[in-house]
């Protein structure tokens, strides 16, 4: 999730040169240098950081005096530059303002696209489950937006991003470096000027204090949208039997703690990002837009929660037979998939955090190619193996390709994007069948789409990255890497055998963190309010008992849990009766 800002500050009229360009928001350039004199432009994140001081009119971000003619009779006209011959500093302030403003708008619009993906998730998940639970599943997807954001607002963002400038990696220069987010809890000795291995941030709770900043809140919106994607994945895995009360509590925990801690380790300047300059493992963990941070986290949580809550009643028989539970609305699933594919451009290309980054086109095209390749291979595989293309599975294949390309999208060539997507399109089908064989019931295939293919995407960075992008990433290789000036993140196929080790570590740590911490949290919530509804509620349908409303009153006659007999429960458990 990054862009490289090359050049020096002097090009914009500043007195102090930049020590190095910045690379990414969550795994970004080195901490902003300390400057002795005020930095009116703000590229260095100096003591007069302009992003902290919004003006009441559209002028330079320091006081406005650089570009507003305060001596004019009107008291508020802009200087006619052609006659006044603006100074270098005045031009610098306007150029900097244009640069920052352009990137602000890019990140905000990208964030809006990612937030709109919530509608896609809601449609996909709801369409894939039974009609009697449609209102419940849709309501989980609706409420998780607010619940996850609540936890992220209170403390999650501070944990994830409050220490951006607390290690030698630093904050995103394309948004001013966010120098106020500079408090990281660390352990161990200092290397390269940092204070140790970063574990979690300690500034920005409730967006107060250091986080009450024009650039910081832009990042909050964008990062919040990513967090909410992870929280949403669990709703599909536990659909059709998860208590709404338990869902509410667990979603807050994801946004407040589970997601932010791991995200800090990769994107917030934490210890996984530091594996490059501190341990010599390539560029450290590199996860451009979140195959690991977002999707593998969500997929790992989906696996452990599905395992702990147990399969839907009647899904598996005693003799190992798998009873299919058919989706109730395939067009809804396919429409939701298209919405997700559209929003993915904000997910991936927006992760440059800079409209000024010339790589955004490559990121977008790689994203599109991977989704295409996965769809094609998924259709062909299902056609060959089952005789039919399977509309629901073709959707999962497309999503699998998009998930897999999310981490490597900025670092690979289009041919590699095609290969990554083509593999993911079949891998997700194998994975869905595997989880059914081991009796882990995931109604929407979230464990496979996001978990398995998310892990695959993380590893693809260490295999297919070609070195054409990402020099200086995670404070590694600003001048040269592997003896080549300007060499960026490089994978196994291009001569770097160390990057794949860092990527493997990300996969292992992500799965372990979410299995252990996510599993414990889920178990505790179950002890507190109960994770699973009763058998009678599950068989009757969760809409009326849990939500008080049915999704399709004109077409579906509600069944009350009280009307479900013990014999019906027994028959459904045996797989004799499926409702």
C-alpha positions in Angstrom: 0.0 0.0 0.0 2.3 2.7 -1.1 3.8 5.0 -3.6 7.4 6.3 -4.1 7.9 10.0 -3.8 11.2 10.7 -5.5 13.2 13.9 -5.6 14.0 16.4 -3.0 12.1 19.1 -1.1 14.2 21.8 -2.6 12.4 21.3 -5.9 9.4 22.9 -4.2 11.3 25.8 -2.7 12.1 24.4 0.8 15.3 25.1 2.6 15.8 21.5 3.9 16.3 18.6 1.5 14.5 15.4 2.0 16.7 12.6 3.3 14.9 10.0 1.3 11.5 9.5 -0.4 8.6 7.9 1.3 7.1 4.6 0.3 4.0 3.5 2.0 1.4 4.4 4.7 1.5 1.3 6.7 5.0 0.2 5.8 6.5 3.4 4.7 9.6 5.5 4.5 11.9 6.4 7.3 10.8 8.6 10.2 10.5 12.3 9.2 13.8 14.1 9.8 14.1 16.7 12.5 14.6 20.2 11.0 16.1 23.1 12.8 14.1 25.7 10.9 10.4 25.9 10.3 9.3 23.9 7.3 6.6 26.1 5.6 5.8 23.5 2.9 5.6 20.5 5.1 7.4 17.9 3.1 9.8 17.2 5.9 7.0 17.1 8.5 8.8 19.8 10.4 7.8 21.6 13.6 5.3 23.8 11.7 3.6 20.9 9.9 0.9 22.7 7.9 -1.5 19.8 7.8 -2.4 20.5 11.4 -3.7 24.0 10.6 -6.6 24.1 8.2 -7.4 27.6 6.9 -10.7 29.2 6.5 -10.0 29.9 2.8 -8.2 28.0 0.0 -4.7 29.3 0.3 -1.3 28.1 1.4 -1.5 25.8 4.4 0.7 27.8 6.7 -0.9 31.2 7.1 -2.3 32.0 3.7 -0.1 35.0 3.4 2.1 33.5 0.7 -0.6 33.5 -1.9 -3.3 35.8 -0.8 -2.9 39.5 -1.4 -3.7 40.8 2.1 -2.6 44.4 1.2 -5.1 44.7 -1.6 -8.1 47.0 -1.1 -10.5 44.1 -1.2 -8.6 42.4 1.5 -9.0 39.0 0.1 -8.0 38.7 -3.5 -5.4 36.3 -4.9 -2.3 37.8 -6.4 -2.1 38.1 -10.2 1.1 36.1 -10.4 2.0 37.3 -13.9 2.5 40.8 -12.5 3.6 40.1 -9.0 6.3 37.6 -9.9 5.8 35.1 -7.0 8.7 34.0 -5.0 10.1 30.5 -5.1 8.7 29.9 -1.6 5.2 31.0 -2.8 5.4 28.7 -5.8 6.6 26.0 -3.5 3.7 26.3 -1.1 1.2 26.2 -4.0 2.9 23.2 -5.6 3.0 21.4 -2.3 -0.7 22.2 -1.6 -1.6 20.9 -5.1 0.4 17.7 -4.5 -1.1 17.0 -1.1 -4.7 18.0 -2.2 -4.5 15.7 -5.2 -3.4 12.8 -3.1 -6.0 13.6 -0.4 -8.8 13.4 -3.0 -7.4 10.2 -4.5 -7.3 8.5 -1.2 -10.7 9.7 -0.2 -12.3 8.6 -3.5 -10.6 5.2 -3.2 -11.8 4.9 0.3 -15.4 5.6 -0.9 -15.0 2.8 -3.4 -13.8 0.4 -0.7 -16.7 1.3 1.5 -19.1 0.6 -1.3 -17.7 -2.9 -1.4 -19.7 -3.5 1.8 -22.8 -3.6 -0.5 -21.1 -6.2 -2.6 -20.2 -8.4 0.4 -23.8 -8.0 1.6 -25.3 -9.2 -1.7 -22.8 -12.0 -2.2 -23.3 -13.4 1.3 -27.0 -13.0 1.5 -27.5 -14.5 -1.9 -25.5 -17.6 -1.0 -27.5 -18.5 2.1 -31.2 -19.6 2.4 -34.1 -17.2 2.1 -35.2 -17.9 5.7 -32.0 -16.2 6.9 -31.7 -13.4 4.4 -32.7 -10.5 6.7 -30.3 -11.8 9.4 -27.3 -12.1 7.1 -28.0 -8.8 5.3 -28.3 -7.1 8.7 -25.0 -8.5 9.9 -23.3 -7.0 6.8 -25.1 -3.7 7.4 -24.2 -3.4 11.1 -20.6 -4.6 10.8 -19.8 -1.3 9.1 -20.8 0.7 12.2 -19.6 -1.8 14.8 -16.2 -2.4 13.4 -15.7 1.3 12.8 -16.7 2.0 16.4 -13.9 -0.2 17.7 -11.5 1.2 15.1 -12.4 4.8 16.1 -12.0 4.3 19.8 -8.6 2.5 19.8 -8.0 0.4 16.7 -6.6 3.2 14.5 -4.3 4.4 17.3 -3.0 0.8 17.8 -2.5 0.4 14.1 -1.2 3.8 13.0 -0.2 5.7 16.1 3.4 4.6 15.8 4.0 5.3 12.2 6.9 7.5 12.9 7.9 5.6 16.0 10.3 3.3 14.0 12.8 4.0 11.2 10.1 3.2 8.6 8.0 6.3 9.0 4.7 7.6 7.7 3.4 8.1 4.2 5.3 11.0 2.6 2.6 11.4 -0.1 0.3 12.6 2.7 2.9 14.7 4.5 4.4 11.9 6.5 1.9 12.2 9.3 4.6 13.2 11.7 2.3 13.5 14.7 1.7 9.8 14.7 5.0 9.0 16.4 4.5 6.9 19.5 5.2 3.2 19.1 5.5 0.6 21.9 8.8 -1.2 21.0 11.0 -3.9 22.5 14.6 -4.8 21.9 17.6 -2.8 20.9 17.9 0.1 18.4 18.8 -0.4 14.8 19.1 2.3 12.1 17.9 5.0 14.6 14.7 3.3 15.7 14.0 2.3 19.3 13.4 -1.4 18.8 10.9 -3.8 17.2 7.5 -2.1 16.9 4.5 -3.8 18.5 1.6 -1.3 18.5 0.9 2.4 18.3 0.0 4.6 21.2 -1.4 7.8 19.7 -4.7 8.8 18.1 -7.4 7.3 20.3 -10.8 8.6 19.3 -9.0 10.8 16.7 -8.0 13.2 19.4 -4.8 15.0 20.1 -2.1 14.2 17.5 -4.8 12.6 15.3 -6.9 15.7 15.0 -5.2 16.5 11.7 -6.3 16.9 8.1 -4.1 14.2 6.7 -4.5 11.8 9.6 -8.2 11.7 9.2 -7.9 11.0 5.5 -5.9 7.9 6.4 -8.4 7.0 9.1 -11.2 6.8 6.6 -9.2 4.7 4.2 -7.8 2.3 6.8 -11.2 2.0 8.4 -12.6 0.7 5.1 -10.0 -2.0 4.9 -10.6 -3.1 8.5 -14.3 -3.4 7.8 -13.6 -5.8 5.0 -11.8 -8.1 7.4 -14.7 -7.9 9.9 -17.2 -8.6 7.1 -15.6 -11.8 6.0 -16.4 -13.5 9.3 -20.2 -12.8 8.9 -20.3 -15.0 5.9 -18.4 -17.9 7.5 -20.7 -18.0 10.5 -23.9 -17.2 8.6 -27.2 -19.1 9.3 -26.3 -20.0 13.0 -24.5 -17.0 14.6 -26.3 -15.1 17.3 -26.7 -11.5 16.5 -25.7 -10.4 20.0 -22.4 -12.4 19.7 -21.8 -11.0 16.2 -22.1 -7.4 17.5 -19.6 -7.9 20.3 -17.1 -9.8 18.2 -17.2 -7.3 15.4 -16.2 -4.5 17.8 -13.3 -6.7 19.1 -12.0 -7.2 15.5 -12.0 -3.5 14.8 -10.6 -2.4 18.2 -7.9 -5.0 18.7 -7.5 -8.2 16.5 -7.2 -6.5 13.2 -5.2 -3.3 14.3 -2.4 -5.2 16.0 -1.4 -7.3 13.1 -2.0 -4.4 10.7 0.4 -2.4 12.7 3.1 -5.1 12.4 2.9 -4.9 8.6 1.5 -1.5 7.6 2.1 0.6 10.8 5.9 0.4 10.9 5.8 -2.7 13.1 8.2 -5.6 13.5 7.1 -7.6 10.4 7.8 -4.5 8.2 11.2 -4.1 10.0 12.4 -7.6 9.0 14.2 -6.1 6.0 16.5 -3.5 7.5 16.7 -5.2 10.9 17.1 -8.8 9.9 18.1 -8.7 6.2 15.0 -10.4 4.9 14.5 -8.6 1.6 12.3 -5.5 2.1 10.6 -7.0 5.1 7.1 -8.1 4.8 5.5 -6.5 1.7 1.8 -6.6 1.4 0.7 -3.8 -1.0 -3.0 -3.7 -0.5 -3.7 -6.5 1.9 -3.8 -10.1 0.7 -2.5 -10.8 4.2 -3.4 -7.9 6.4 -7.1 -7.8 5.1 -8.0 -11.0 3.5 -5.8 -13.7 5.2 -6.8 -12.2 8.5 -10.4 -12.4 7.6 -10.0 -15.9 6.2 -8.1 -17.1 9.2 -10.8 -15.7 11.5 -13.4 -17.4 9.2 -11.8 -20.7 9.6 -11.4 -20.6 13.4 -14.9 -19.2 14.0 -16.5 -21.7 11.7 -14.7 -24.5 13.5 -15.7 -23.3 16.9 -19.3 -22.5 16.1 -19.7 -25.8 14.3 -21.4 -26.7 11.0 -25.0 -25.9 10.2 -27.4 -28.6 11.4 -27.7 -31.3 8.8 -24.8 -30.1 6.7 -22.9 -33.3 7.3 -24.2 -36.8 8.0 -22.7 -39.3 10.4 -21.3 -41.3 7.5 -19.4 -38.3 6.1 -21.9 -37.3 3.4 -22.0 -33.6 2.5 -25.6 -32.3 2.1 -25.6 -29.4 -0.3 -27.4 -26.2 0.9 -28.4 -24.3 -2.2 -28.0 -20.5 -2.5 -31.4 -18.8 -2.6 -30.5 -15.9 -5.0 -27.8 -16.4 -7.6 -28.4 -13.1 -9.5 -27.8 -11.3 -6.1 -24.5 -13.2 -5.7 -23.3 -12.2 -9.2 -24.4 -8.6 -8.9 -22.5 -8.4 -5.5 -19.4 -9.9 -7.2 -19.5 -7.2 -9.9 -19.7 -4.5 -7.2 -16.8 -6.0 -5.4 -14.7 -6.1 -8.6 -15.5 -2.5 -9.2 -14.6 -1.5 -5.6 -11.4 -3.5 -5.8 -9.9 -0.7 -8.0 -10.1 1.6 -5.0 -8.7 -1.2 -2.8 -5.6 -1.8 -4.9 -4.9 1.3 -7.0 -5.9 3.5 -4.1 -3.3 1.9 -2.0 -0.6 3.9 -3.8 -2.0 6.8 -1.6 -1.0 9.1 -4.4 -2.6 10.1 -7.6 0.9 11.3 -8.5 2.2 7.7 -8.5 2.8 6.6 -12.1 2.3 3.0 -11.1 -1.5 3.3 -10.5 -2.3 2.3 -14.0 -0.3 -0.9 -13.7 -1.9 -1.7 -10.4 -5.4 -1.3 -11.8 -4.7 -3.4 -14.9 -3.0 -6.2 -12.9 -6.1 -6.2 -10.7 -8.4 -6.5 -13.7 -6.3 -9.2 -15.4 -6.1 -11.4 -12.3 -9.8 -11.3 -11.8 -10.4 -12.1 -15.5 -7.9 -15.1 -15.4 -9.4 -16.5 -12.3 -12.9 -16.3 -13.7 -11.9 -18.1 -16.9 -10.0 -20.9 -15.2 -12.8 -21.4 -12.6 -15.4 -21.7 -15.3 -13.3 -24.1 -17.3 -12.4 -26.3 -14.3 -16.0 -26.6 -13.1 -17.2 -27.3 -16.7 -14.7 -30.1 -17.1 -15.1 -31.7 -13.7 -18.9 -31.3 -13.2 -20.3 -30.7 -16.7 -21.6 -27.3 -15.7 -19.9 -23.9 -15.2 -21.6 -23.3 -11.7 -22.6 -19.6 -11.4 -21.8 -19.4 -7.7 -18.4 -20.9 -8.0 -17.4 -18.7 -10.9 -18.1 -15.8 -8.6 -15.8 -17.2 -5.9 -13.2 -17.8 -8.6 -13.2 -14.1 -9.6 -13.0 -13.0 -6.0 -10.2 -15.5 -5.4 -8.2 -13.9 -8.3 -8.8 -10.4 -6.9 -7.7 -11.5 -3.4 -4.5 -13.2 -4.7 -3.4 -10.1 -6.7 -4.0 -7.7 -3.9 -0.6 -8.1 -2.3 1.6 -8.3 -5.4 -0.4 -6.0 -7.8 2.1 -3.2 -7.7 5.2 -5.3 -8.1 4.5 -7.7 -10.9 4.1 -7.6 -14.7 0.7 -8.3 -16.4 1.8 -11.8 -17.4 2.4 -12.6 -13.8 -0.9 -11.2 -12.8 -2.6 -13.5 -15.3 -0.7 -16.5 -13.9 -1.6 -15.6 -10.3 -5.2 -15.1 -11.1 -5.4 -18.3 -13.2 -4.0 -20.4 -10.3 -6.3 -18.7 -7.7 -9.4 -19.4 -9.8 -8.8 -23.2 -9.4 -7.2 -23.1 -6.0 -10.3 -21.7 -4.4 -12.4 -24.6 -5.8 -10.0 -27.2 -4.4 -10.0 -25.4 -1.1 -13.8 -25.3 -0.8 -13.9 -29.0 -1.4 -11.2 -29.6 1.1 -12.9 -27.7 3.9 -16.1 -29.7 3.2 -14.1 -32.9 3.5 -12.8 -31.9 6.9 -16.3 -30.8 7.9 -15.6 -27.1 8.4 -18.8 -25.5 7.2 -18.4 -22.1 5.6 -21.6 -21.1 3.8 -20.0 -18.6 1.5 -16.5 -20.0 1.0 -14.9 -17.1 2.8 -12.2 -19.4 4.3 -11.1 -20.4 0.8 -11.6 -17.1 -1.1 -10.0 -14.9 1.5 -7.9 -17.3 3.7 -6.3 -19.7 1.2 -6.1 -17.3 -1.7 -5.0 -14.5 0.6 -2.0 -16.6 1.8 -1.3 -17.5 -1.8 -1.2 -13.8 -2.8 1.2 -12.9 0.1 3.6 -15.6 -1.2 3.3 -14.4 -4.8 5.1 -11.2 -3.8 8.1 -13.3 -2.8 7.9 -15.2 -6.1 6.8 -12.9 -8.9 8.0 -9.3 -7.8 10.3 -8.1 -10.6 12.1 -5.3 -8.9 10.7 -2.5 -11.0 8.8 -0.9 -8.2 9.3 -0.3 -4.4 12.9 0.9 -4.0 13.3 2.1 -0.5 10.2 0.1 0.7 10.3 -0.4 4.4 13.5 1.6 4.6 15.4 -0.9 2.4 17.4 -0.1 -0.7 17.0 3.7 -1.1 20.1 4.0 -3.3 20.4 0.4 -4.5 19.3 -3.1 -3.8 21.1 -6.3 -4.9 23.8 -4.0 -6.4 21.3 -2.3 -8.7 20.4 1.3 -8.4 16.6 1.8 -8.1 15.9 -1.9 -7.7 12.7 -2.4 -5.8 10.9 -5.3 -4.2 12.2 -8.5 -5.8 11.0 -12.1 -5.7 12.5 -15.5 -6.2 12.1 -15.6 -10.0 14.3 -12.4 -10.2 17.1 -13.4 -7.9 16.0 -12.5 -4.3 15.7 -15.6 -2.2 15.1 -13.7 1.0 11.9 -11.9 0.2 9.9 -15.2 0.1 11.1 -15.9 3.6 9.6 -12.7 4.9 6.4 -13.5 3.1 6.2 -17.0 4.6 6.7 -15.4 8.0 3.7 -13.1 7.4 1.5 -16.0 6.5 2.5 -18.0 9.6 2.2 -15.1 12.0 -1.1 -13.9 10.6 -2.7 -17.4 10.9 -1.3 -17.9 14.3 -2.4 -14.5 15.6 -5.9 -14.8 14.3 -6.4 -18.5 15.3 -5.1 -17.9 18.8 -6.4 -14.4 19.7 -9.4 -14.5 17.4 -10.3 -18.0 18.7 -10.0 -17.0 22.4 -12.1 -13.9 21.8 -14.8 -15.9 20.0 -14.8 -18.5 22.8 -15.1 -15.8 25.5 -18.0 -14.1 23.6 -19.7 -17.4 23.4 -19.4 -17.9 27.2 -20.7 -14.4 27.7 -23.8 -14.3 25.4 -23.7 -17.6 23.5 -22.4 -17.7 19.9 -25.0 -20.0 18.4 -28.7 -19.9 18.2 -30.8 -22.8 19.3 -31.5 -25.7 16.9 -35.1 -24.7 16.7 -34.3 -21.2 15.7 -31.7 -22.4 13.1 -34.2 -24.8 11.5 -37.1 -22.4 11.6 -35.0 -19.5 10.2 -33.3 -16.7 12.0 -35.1 -13.8 10.5 -38.1 -13.6 12.9 -36.4 -14.9 16.1 -33.3 -12.7 15.8 -34.4 -9.7 13.7 -38.2 -9.6 14.0 -38.7 -9.3 10.3 -38.4 -11.6 7.3 -36.7 -10.7 4.0 -39.5 -11.9 1.7 -42.9 -11.8 3.5 -44.8 -12.1 0.2 -43.0 -15.3 -0.8 -41.9 -17.0 2.4 -44.2 -18.0 5.2 -42.4 -17.6 8.5 -42.0 -20.6 10.7 -41.8 -20.0 14.5 -39.2 -21.9 16.5 -41.9 -23.1 18.8 -43.4 -25.1 16.0 -40.3 -27.2 15.4 -40.7 -30.6 16.9 -37.9 -32.7 18.6 -38.4 -35.2 15.8 -37.7 -32.6 13.1 -34.6 -31.5 15.0 -33.4 -35.2 15.1 -34.1 -35.7 11.4 -32.3 -32.6 10.4 -29.3 -33.5 12.6 -29.2 -36.9 10.8 -29.3 -35.2 7.4 -32.6 -37.0 6.6 -34.5 -33.7 6.4 -33.0 -30.5 5.0 -34.9 -27.2 5.3 
